[in-house]
Amino acid sequence: MIVALACFSLITYAQVLTPSASPAGSVSATVGLTKVKVDYSRPRVKGRKIFGSDPSVLLPYGQIWRTGANNGTRISFSDDVKVEGVAVPAGEYLIFSWPGATEWTVSLYKDLSLGGNTAEYNKANEAANFKVKSEKLTEKVETFTINIGDISDDSKNAKVQLAWENTSVKFGITVDFDAKVMESIKENTQVDPGNYFSAAVYYLENGKDLKQALEWVNKAAAADPAFYILYQKARIQKALGDKAGAMTTSTASLEASKKAGNKDYQKMNEELMKSLK
């Protein structure tokens, strides 16, 4: 009987592993200080016509789509963000979409238990609903793909791209990390005076109190008069209108960078000095 039960147990629980028709995918990126992550299942074209106005296509225009396969697609944000201008709290959401010929409607959905069950969709559970333009791709995308890219130089904006068959759709994400940085400056400059340098550069590059930035960079330079610290001090002095002081500081930075053999800062200082004449 024991042997029989063991065999029954193996028959009951043993499974044959085969590749999924729509394999799992995941993509993540840090935008500013916010982690953005997407988990989804990736259907393939398999010779089918995916988008169109003909009822015979897989996803006719105007009909709701779970934006992936299986239990739908989830996107999460570690901080509050704006998605296409709509404020969205930190958390995890399902992505639903309504494809169109030139424009898609996209929504972020709060009730994760819905999964891919589009028939039970309830607008009351929307965290955001917006429209975005679609684009035609020159190369076919066989497997549904989601990317996070187009991160701006100031790290405050990024795009989430949905691409399948010959269609691409992007929606924008905007983050705000200033409050976090300011709190970090307040906390960490008390713990480590070396952080005054990072705080000063942040103030300079984000249009904040330049006199405060100069005070901080002076403290950093007093502790370590490295060429890269002096260079940023010269930039702050220039921004304050003190060209003579900036020239003196940049000259010191240039000499220190030559001794260190750092050609990048030599060039940066030479360009800065030219701008001061």
N, C-alpha and C positions, 0 to 999 in steps of 0.2 A: 504493500500500500504506500509506503514511504517513497519507493522508487516511482510508483505511478503518479503520486502527487508532484514529485520533482519534475517529471516529464511534462505534466499538465501545466506547471508553472512556467516552464521554458516555452511551451507552445503559446501560452497566454501573453507573455511579455516580450518575447524575442521579436525584433523588427528588422526588416531588410532595409538598409540605408541606400537611397538612390538620390541623385542630384535633383534639386528643386526646379520646377518649371520656371519659377520666378525667384531667383536666388536673393538672399538678404544682402542689403547694402547699407553702408553708414558713411557719413561725411561730417566733419566738424572743423570749425575754425574759431580763432579768437579774434573778435572785432573790438578794438580798443581793449577793454578789460572784460568784455562779455564773451562767454563761450556759447557758440551757436552750434547745435548738433541736429542732424537729421538721420532718422532710422527708417528704412523703407524696404519694400520688396520690388524687384526689378523685372517686370514682364518683358518679353521679346516680341519683335514684330512678326517673325515667322511667316513672312510672305503675305500678311494681311494688310488691308488698308485701315489705318488707325483712326485718323481724324477726317471729318468731312460732313457734308450736308446730306449725303445719301444714307438712308436708314440701314443699308447693308454694312456700313463701316462698323468697326469695333466700338468707337466712341463718337456718336453723332453730336454735332454742334448743339449746344444749349442744354445737354443732359449732364446731370451731376456725375462726377467721377471721384473715386477715392484717391486719385493721384498716386497710383502705384497698384500693387496687387495684395492679395491675402487680407491682412487686418488693417490695411491702410498705411499712411505715412505719418510719422510723428516728427515734430520739430520742437526743440526746447531752447530756452534762453535762460542763462544764469542770472541775468539782471532784467529790469524793466527796459523795454525797447519801444521804438516806433516802427511799425511795418506799413510802408506806403502812407506814412503820415498819421496812422492810427496808433494810439497808445496801447501797448500790450504788456500786461504784467509779466514778471519772470514766471517761468513754468513751462509745462509741456502741452502741446496742442496737436490735434489731427489737422492735416491739410486736405481740404476738399476743393475741387475746381469744376468749372463749367466751361469747357473749351468752346472757342468761337473761331470764325474765319480770320479775323484780324484782332480780336480782343477776347481775353479770358476774364471770367470772374473767379476770384480765389477767396477762400475763407479759412480762418484758423478757428478750430472748434474745441470747446473746453471739455466736453464729455468724452474722455478717452475710451469709456466702455462701449461706445458705439462701434469702434473698430472700422471695418469696411462696410458696415450695414447702411448703405446710402438711403434705403427705403424709410429708415426711422430718423432721418435728418430733421433737426429742429432749430430754426433760426434763433430761438431764444438762447441757445448755447453758443452762439458765435462770439468769439473774442474780437474778430475783425472780419470785414468783408470789403473787398476792393476790386477794381478792374485794372488790368495791365495789358499792354499791347503784346501781340505775338509776332514772331519773326520766322521767316522761312530759312531753313538751313541749306547750304549747298551740298553738304555731305550727309548721308543717311545715318541716323543713330539707331542701331539695331536694338540695343537694350536700353530701356528707360533709365535715364541718368539724372541725378541731382548734384549740382555743384554749389559751393559757396565761394564767391570770388569778387572781383572788382572792388577790393578794399581800397578806400581812398587814402591819400597821402597823410591825412590827419587822423586816420584810423577811426573815424566817426561814422562811416557809411560802408555798406557792402551790398551785394546782390546775391539772391538765391536764384539759381537757374534750373528750370525744368526742361529737359530735352528728350524728345522721342520722335522717331520716324524722321520727318523733315521739318519739325516745328520746335521752336525755342520760346520760352516765356521766362521773364525775369521779374522778381519783385524786390523792392529795396528795404533794407533794414538800417535804422539809425540808432546809434547808442550814445549814451551820455556818461562819461567817466570822470567829469570834472570834480564832482562831489567826493568820489572815492580818492582821487589823487590829492585833493586838498586835505582830507582827513589823514591820509598816509603821510603827507608832508608834516602835518602837525604832530603826529605820533612819533615818526621816525627821526626827525631832526633832534628831538629831545633825547633819543636813545643813542644815535650815532651822528656826530657833527659832520661826518663825511657826506651825509645825505643832503646837506645844504647845497651842494653843487647841483644835484639832480633837481632840487626844488627851484633853484635860480633859473636853470635852463627851461623848466616847464613854464615858469612865469614869463620869461622872455618870449617863448614861442607861442604863447597863448594870450598875449596882450594884457597881462595882469600888471600889478604894481611893480614898476621897474626899479623904484628906489628900494623896495623890499628885496628884489632880485639882486641888486648890487650889494646890499648888506650881507645877503647870504653867500654870494660868490666871493666876497672879501673874506668871510670866515673860512670858506673852503680853501682859498688861496693861501691864507695864513697858515693853515695846517699842512698844505701840500701845494707848493707853487708849480704844479706840473703844467706843461705847455698847453694841454687841452683845457685845463681850467682857466688859464690866462686868456686863451683864445675866446672863450665864452664871456669872460669878464669884459674883454675889449668890445665884443658885440653889444653887451648891455650898455657900456659907456657910450657907444655910438648911438644906440637907440635913445639914450637920455640927452643927446646933443653935445656930449663932451668929446669932441673929435681929438683934441690934444691928448686927453687922458687915454682914449682908445688907441691912439697911435703909439704912445709909450708902452702900453700893456701889450699890444700886438707885436711890437718890436721885441719885447722880452719873450713872448711866446715863440716868435720866429727863431730867435737864437737858441731857445731851449729845445725846439723841435729839430733844429740842425744837429745839436749835440746828441739827441736821441736817435737821429737817423730816420725821422718820420717825414717822408716826402709829402704825404697828403696834407699834413698840417703846415708844412712850409708853403705849399701852394695856396692853401686856404688863407693863411696870414698875409701872403703877398697880395692876394686879391682884396682882402679886407683893407690893407694899407692903401692900395690904389683908390679905393672908394672913399677914403678919408681925405684925400688931397683936393 
